[in-house]
Amino acid sequence: MNIEIPDEISKVLEAQVKKEKKFPSVQGYAVYLLKQIAEKIEKTTPVHFSENEEEKVAQRLRALGYID
């Protein structure tokens, strides 16, 4: 996949790469940033359970005495 980065953003990324010297290229830095964002999204996305899974959890919580 290729993503076009507007010039004003590309310039900011280039400056950061030159300043930090942690990344070999703007592409490497952009990939790093996108990974960070993707991880945050995954952590904040609620987990959805099927009815069967929810019932199993409820049964387990009842067996442990957490719910009646």
N, CA, C and O of each residue as an XYZ file, in Angstrom:
272
protein
N       0.847     -1.158      0.000
C       0.000      0.000      0.000
C       0.901      1.232      0.000
O       1.919      1.274      0.690
N       0.521      2.196     -0.759
C       1.231      3.469     -0.782
C       0.307      4.563     -0.286
O      -0.870      4.611     -0.644
N       0.846      5.434      0.532
C       0.075      6.555      1.070
C       0.783      7.838      0.680
O       1.988      7.983      0.886
N       0.028      8.765      0.116
C       0.590     10.061     -0.219
C       0.570     10.949      1.012
O      -0.464     11.108      1.661
N       1.716     11.524      1.323
C       1.820     12.406      2.482
C       1.951     13.833      1.968
O       2.853     14.126      1.184
N       1.061     14.726      2.400
C       1.158     16.120      1.962
C       2.521     16.718      2.317
O       3.137     16.337      3.312
N       2.978     17.653      1.494
C       4.309     18.255      1.667
C       4.531     18.834      3.052
O       5.604     18.650      3.625
N       3.538     19.536      3.608
C       3.733     20.167      4.921
C       3.966     19.123      6.020
O       4.733     19.366      6.953
N       3.317     17.983      5.914
C       3.526     16.910      6.892
C       4.865     16.228      6.630
O       5.597     15.905      7.565
N       5.177     16.015      5.367
C       6.438     15.385      5.007
C       7.622     16.200      5.526
O       8.604     15.632      6.005
N       7.534     17.517      5.435
C       8.616     18.380      5.919
C       8.798     18.245      7.432
O       9.924     18.231      7.930
N       7.691     18.147      8.151
C       7.750     17.970      9.609
C       8.404     16.633      9.941
O       9.245     16.552     10.836
N       8.017     15.589      9.220
C       8.591     14.269      9.450
C      10.084     14.248      9.115
O      10.887     13.673      9.849
N      10.440     14.877      8.009
C      11.854     14.933      7.622
C      12.683     15.635      8.688
O      13.767     15.174      9.046
N      12.170     16.748      9.192
C      12.893     17.492     10.227
C      13.064     16.646     11.485
O      14.118     16.670     12.120
N      12.032     15.906     11.835
C      12.092     15.065     13.024
C      13.099     13.931     12.856
O      13.830     13.595     13.789
N      13.131     13.350     11.671
C      14.080     12.260     11.387
C      15.515     12.779     11.492
O      16.379     12.113     12.063
N      15.766     13.961     10.944
C      17.106     14.548     11.010
C      17.483     14.904     12.440
O      18.630     14.722     12.848
N      16.527     15.407     13.195
C      16.770     15.831     14.575
C      17.022     14.636     15.492
O      17.998     14.616     16.242
N      16.146     13.651     15.428
C      16.187     12.500     16.343
C      17.252     11.472     15.963
O      17.889     10.883     16.837
N      17.441     11.260     14.677
C      18.400     10.264     14.161
C      18.131      8.844     14.669
O      19.045      8.023     14.753
N      16.873      8.566     15.006
C      16.497      7.220     15.453
C      15.973      6.373     14.295
O      15.918      5.147     14.389
N      15.591      7.031     13.210
C      14.967      6.332     12.088
C      15.791      6.559     10.825
O      16.322      7.649     10.614
N      15.897      5.535      9.990
C      16.722      5.647      8.792
C      16.107      6.528      7.701
O      16.807      7.029      6.821
N      14.782      6.707      7.776
C      14.107      7.453      6.712
C      12.772      7.981      7.214
O      12.285      7.608      8.281
N      12.200      8.862      6.403
C      10.860      9.371      6.716
C       9.868      8.216      6.696
O       8.962      8.157      7.527
N      10.036      7.305      5.757
C       9.135      6.151      5.675
C       9.201      5.327      6.958
O       8.168      4.915      7.485
N      10.408      5.084      7.461
C      10.553      4.325      8.704
C       9.875      5.021      9.874
O       9.238      4.377     10.707
N      10.014      6.328      9.929
C       9.383      7.105     11.002
C       7.865      7.079     10.862
O       7.149      6.928     11.852
N       7.372      7.228      9.627
C       5.928      7.200      9.387
C       5.338      5.842      9.772
O       4.258      5.773     10.358
N       6.047      4.772      9.442
C       5.575      3.426      9.804
C       5.523      3.295     11.323
O       4.558      2.760     11.870
N       6.550      3.777     11.998
C       6.580      3.744     13.464
C       5.372      4.483     14.042
O       4.692      3.967     14.930
N       5.108      5.678     13.545
C       3.971      6.464     14.042
C       2.645      5.748     13.793
O       1.774      5.720     14.662
N       2.501      5.178     12.612
C       1.262      4.465     12.292
C       1.080      3.237     13.179
O      -0.042      2.920     13.574
N       2.168      2.549     13.492
C       2.079      1.397     14.400
C       1.618      1.840     15.784
O       0.792      1.177     16.412
N       2.155      2.962     16.256
C       1.759      3.489     17.562
C       0.263      3.804     17.589
O      -0.430      3.483     18.554
N      -0.219      4.428     16.534
C      -1.639      4.764     16.440
C      -2.487      3.496     16.375
O      -3.511      3.396     17.051
N      -2.062      2.529     15.564
C      -2.817      1.275     15.435
C      -2.907      0.544     16.769
O      -3.957     -0.003     17.107
N      -1.805      0.528     17.537
C      -1.819     -0.124     18.848
C      -2.790      0.576     19.794
O      -3.497     -0.085     20.556
N      -2.829      1.902     19.752
C      -3.775      2.639     20.600
C      -5.209      2.310     20.223
O      -6.065      2.133     21.090
N      -5.463      2.229     18.931
C      -6.816      1.905     18.459
C      -7.209      0.515     18.951
O      -8.324      0.320     19.436
N      -6.303     -0.445     18.830
C      -6.605     -1.810     19.276
C      -6.878     -1.860     20.767
O      -7.759     -2.596     21.210
N      -6.133     -1.086     21.548
C      -6.310     -1.085     23.000
C      -7.613     -0.423     23.425
O      -8.179     -0.787     24.456
N      -8.094      0.537     22.656
C      -9.291      1.273     23.047
C     -10.561      0.754     22.380
O     -11.660      1.192     22.717
N     -10.420     -0.178     21.436
C     -11.584     -0.740     20.769
C     -12.229     -1.769     21.691
O     -11.578     -2.720     22.124
N     -13.514     -1.572     21.989
C     -14.164     -2.524     22.893
C     -14.250     -3.924     22.274
O     -14.391     -4.084     21.062
N     -14.162     -4.905     23.130
C     -14.261     -6.293     22.700
C     -15.734     -6.679     22.691
O     -16.463     -6.408     23.645
N     -16.161     -7.307     21.618
C     -17.553     -7.756     21.513
C     -17.593     -9.276     21.606
O     -16.878     -9.979     20.892
N     -18.438     -9.761     22.495
C     -18.582    -11.197     22.679
C     -19.888    -11.661     22.069
O     -20.861    -10.908     22.021
N     -19.912    -12.895     21.604
C     -21.158    -13.488     21.120
C     -22.026    -13.794     22.344
O     -21.545    -13.786     23.478
N     -23.295    -14.060     22.100
C     -24.201    -14.399     23.209
C     -23.693    -15.632     23.948
O     -23.756    -15.693     25.176
N     -23.194    -16.608     23.207
C     -22.676    -17.836     23.805
C     -21.479    -17.528     24.703
O     -21.377    -18.055     25.811
N     -20.579    -16.676     24.224
C     -19.409    -16.304     25.027
C     -19.817    -15.543     26.285
O     -19.273    -15.773     27.365
N     -20.782    -14.633     26.134
C     -21.254    -13.870     27.291
C     -21.862    -14.794     28.342
O     -21.662    -14.597     29.541
N     -22.607    -15.807     27.886
C     -23.223    -16.751     28.812
C     -22.159    -17.569     29.535
O     -22.282    -17.819     30.734
N     -21.124    -17.984     28.829
C     -20.033    -18.729     29.460
C     -19.342    -17.887     30.529
O     -19.017    -18.389     31.604
N     -19.120    -16.612     30.233
C     -18.494    -15.710     31.209
C     -19.400    -15.566     32.423
O     -18.937    -15.633     33.562
N     -20.706    -15.364     32.175
C     -21.659    -15.215     33.281
C     -21.681    -16.476     34.143
O     -21.706    -16.387     35.371
N     -21.673    -17.644     33.510
C     -21.660    -18.898     34.266
C     -20.405    -18.998     35.123
O     -20.467    -19.420     36.277
N     -19.297    -18.620     34.572
C     -18.036    -18.691     35.317
C     -18.045    -17.714     36.491
O     -17.590    -18.052     37.583
N     -18.560    -16.508     36.270
C     -18.646    -15.528     37.356
C     -19.584    -15.996     38.450
O     -19.329    -15.766     39.632
N     -20.699    -16.670     38.054
C     -21.612    -17.235     39.057
C     -20.904    -18.325     39.856
O     -21.010    -18.376     41.081
N     -20.179    -19.197     39.152
C     -19.483    -20.294     39.821
C     -18.417    -19.769     40.797
O     -18.126    -20.410     41.807
N     -17.851    -18.622     40.491
C     -16.848    -18.028     41.364
C     -17.470    -17.177     42.476
O     -16.776    -16.705     43.377
N     -18.794    -16.992     42.393
C     -19.490    -16.243     43.426
C     -19.488    -14.732     43.232
O     -19.831    -13.983     44.147
N     -19.100    -14.283     42.033
C     -19.070    -12.841     41.789
C     -20.447    -12.270     41.460
O     -20.724    -11.106     41.749
N     -21.303    -13.085     40.858
C     -22.668    -12.640     40.552
C     -23.642    -13.729     40.971
O     -23.271    -14.894     41.111
N     -24.895    -13.332     41.170
C     -25.949    -14.289     41.554
C     -26.735    -14.748     40.359
O     -27.657    -15.551     40.497
